[in-house]
Every structure is written in structure tokens, then in C-alpha cells.
Amino acid sequence: MEEKLATLQEWINESGNIVFFGGAGVSTESGIPDFRSVDGLYHQKYDYPPETILSHSFYRTKTEEFYRFYRDKMLCLDAKPNAAHKKLAELEAAGKLKAVITQNIDGLHQAAGSKKVLELHGSVLRNYCESCGKFFDAQYIKGTEGVPKCDACGDGVKPDVVLYEEGLDNHTLSEAVKCISEADMLIIGGTSLVVYPAAGLIDYYRGNRLVLINRSATGRDSMADLVIQGSIGEVLGRLTV
């Protein structure tokens, strides 16, 4: 492990266009549950599987049930950035890191100070009226009951998150592809690389410093130049900027 950390530090020192691509494992260390781990949402019991509840069709047909789950499990508004979020922000401030690409929807990268954050799956911090477009923050959603209504026109308010059955935002996806293809170093952390199309972004990297940091093995380990199995917060937290 020490040898791998030394290599990671050396590569970061030598790189000037680093991109970080992160998944649920980055946020679990801040106490936000993921979907697929032993303690994740898929292993808890609900009337419907979380993947069903968080789908576009379920949102349309059982909106009140959707919001009951959403408020209870998706709005983790007391979570704080961890060592990984903070170190990435430091790397960006130092001019090393050019972008954070995340599958998470919690806004913790921005809370830690990161400026260039591409949110592939949106954010629970943004919500909008589907009729008039008025914006609402997460606290507004948290404080309502049933289906949240717009206080301007009375129509329903939808979270700005990508639900199952919905496509990713084309602009965000294009910018992510651009950043990864231009990077001289790509660090991937806290993701099992099984959710597509996000996981396919790794294929656009053209460099020779592909780093995978995850608690367990991924199906892409064999193509990485450096694989570190461990806590993303502990690994990044030990780096110096």
C-alpha cells in the first residue's frame, strides 16, 4: 500500500490536468447510503425496490409514494464533506485538478469547495416546478408533505435528478467526455463501474495514468495503471498538495 501511495503522489506531482470521476463510495464515508453495498438501500425492505421507486414511471404514477421514500432516504441534508471531498478541492485550488465528475447527487463536492463539478445524475439541492420553472431548494422539499407544490402556480415540483428510465443531460455528458479525453491523469474512486452510461466514460481516457481507488475489485481493474483497494477518504487524505 505504501508503495502504491508513493506512486500516486508522484503522478499527482507530475500531472497538471487531473480529472476525478467518483461514485457512491465517495459519499458513503459522509454517512450517505449507497444502493449496492451490504448496508445499502437495495438490502433494506420497502413495499417496492428502490430502483423501482426511483424510476420515471413510478414518479409519474405514484408520486406521493416516491416522495415519501425520497424525503426519508435521499435527502441527507446533514451530511458533511469528508477527506476525499476536501482533498479534491485542494487539488483544484492548486491548479492540478481540472474537473470532478460525479454520479452522486448530494452536492458535497461543492460544499467542500470544488468549483468545476459535473453532476451526471443531477442534484437533490435543485428542484423545479414542472409548469412555471420556479426553483426550490432541498429544504423546501424536506418541509413539505405529500407531493410538493409550487408556491407560485400550484403545480408539482420535481427534483433535478436523473431517475431510472431518464437520459443523462447531454451538455453535462459531453463536457465530461471532453474533460476525460484531455486529462493527463484520471483518478476513479468509490465506484464499482457498473452503472452505464456513466461507467463507459472511462473509455474516453487516452493517457497512461489511470488510477482506480475502491474498497473492492472492479471489472475494470485490469485496464488500470494503478489499483488501490481501500477507503477513498483515507487514500486521498494522505496525499500532499
N, C-alpha and C positions, 0 to 999 in steps of 0.2 A: 504493500500500500504506500509506504513512504517513497519508494522509487517512482511509483505512478504519480504521486502528488508532486514530486520534484519535476517530472516531465511536464505535467500540466502547467505548473508555474513557469517553467522555461518557455513553453509555447506561448503562453499569455504575454510574457515579457517581450517576445519577439514579434507578436502579431499586432496589427493596427486596425483590423477590420473584422472584429469578432461578432458573431451572431449567436444568441442563445435561443434555443427552442425548448419550451418546457410544457409539462403536463401536470396531472393531478398531484403527483408526488411532491411537487414544489409547495403546494398549498396544504397538504396533509400535515406538514410539520408546523403549520399555524393552527392546527386543530380543525381544519375543514375536511369532512369525509369525502373519500373518492367513491367510485362506483364498483370497482372490481377487486379490491383487496378483501382480505378475510373479514375485516370490520367495516367494509364499505357498504354503500346503500343497497347493492344487489343482494346482500346477505341479511337484510332486515326484512320484516314481514309487513306488507301493506295489502290492501284489497287488490291492488294492481302492481305489477312490476314497475320500478322507477323508470325504465326505458319506455314503457307504455305511457305512463303519466306525463313524461317529458317529451311527448310527441306532438306534432302539429295537429293531428286529427283528434287526439284526446283533449288538447287545449280548446279546440273548437266545439266539441260535443259535450265535454264535462268540465267546463271552465271553472266552476266553483270547486270541484274536487282537485283540479290542477293547482289552484291557488292555495288550497289547504296544505297540500304537500310542499308547494313552493315556499310558502312562508316558514314552514316548520323545518325544512331541510336545506333549502338553497340560499336563504338569506342569513348568512353567517356574519352579521354586521359588526360583531365584537372582535373578530379575528384581527391579528396584528401581523405585519411583515416579519418574516424570520431571517435568519442569517443569509440564506440564499438570495432573497429579495434585496437585502441591503447591500450585499457584495456586488450584485449585478448593477445596482445603481451607482456604486462607487466606480466600477469599471467603465460605465458610460461617462461619468463625470470626468474621468481621467483620459477620455478620448479613445479608449481601447474598444469598448463595446458600442456597436452601431445600432443594434436593434434587439429588442426582446420580442419573440413571437410566442404567444401563449395560447393554450387550449382552455385555460381557466377563465372564470367569469367573475372573479371576486374583487378585482381592482387593487390587489395587494402590491403589484409591481409599481403602480403609480403612487401608492401610499408610501412606498419606500424611497421614492424619489426618481424613478425611471421616467424618462421623457418620451422616448420612441418605443411605444408598446403597441404591437399589432395583436389585437384580440380576435382570434379566429372564430370564437364562439360567442362573441358579444360580451355584455356585462350586466350583472344584476343591478348595478348602480344607475343604469339608464332605463327608463320606462317611458312609453309614449302613448298618447291617445290615438287610437286607430282611425278616428274621424278627423279631428282638427290638428293632430300632431303635437299638442301641448306636451311638454316634458315634465316628468315626475321622478323624484329621486327614490332610492330604496326605502327610506324611512316612511315615505308616503304609503308605499305598498304595505309595509310592515304594520302600519297603523290602521289599515282598513280591514273590513270583514267581508267575506264572500268575494264577489268579483269586484275589484276596484274600479270606480267610475271616475271619469274626468270631471273635475270641478268647474270646467268651463262649458262643456257641451253635453255632459251626461253619458257619453258613450264609454265603452270598455277600454281599459288601459292594458297594454301588452308589454312584457319585459323585452328589452332589446337583447335577447339571447337567441342563439340558433338552436331551435328544437330539433329533435329527430324528425326526419322527413323534409326538413328545410335545407336549402342550399347555403353554403358559406357566402359571405359578401365578396363579390368579385374584385372590388378595389383592394380590400384587405388581403385577399389571397394573392393577387398579382404583386402587391408590394412585398409580401413575404417571399414569394418566389424570387423576386429581384434581389432582395437583401441576401438570401441564402446563396444564390448563384454568384454574387460578387464577393462573398466573405472569404477571408484567408484562413479563418478558423471557425468551425461550427461546434458549439457545445450543446448537447441534447441531454436534458435532465428531467427525472421524475416522470417519465412516460414509458409505457410498455410498447409504444409504437404499433398499436393495433387498430386505432380509430382512424378511418380514412374519410375524407381525402387528406386530412391534416398530416397523417403519418407519411404520406407519399412525398411530402415536401423535402424530405431528406435526399431524395433522388436528384434534386437540383444542385446539390453541393458539388463543386468541382475541385476543391482543394485536397490537401493530404493531411489535414489536422482535424479529423472528425473524432470528437470525444463523446462517449456515452457514459452518463452517470445515472445509475438506477439501483434500487435496493435488490432487484432480481434481474436475471438474464432477460434479454430481449431477442426477438427474432432477427435483429439487425447487428448483433454484436460482432459477427464475423466480418462485416464490412467496415468496422470502425478502426481507427488508427490507435485509439486508446480507450480501454473499457475499465471503468472503476465501479465496483459494486459497493454501494454504501449510501448513507444519508446525503442528499444533495446539499442540505444546510451545513453539515459537518465538513464536507469536502470543500465547498466554496468558501466557507467561513475560515478555513485555514490558509487561504491564499492572501498574498500581499499585493497591493495595487501600487 
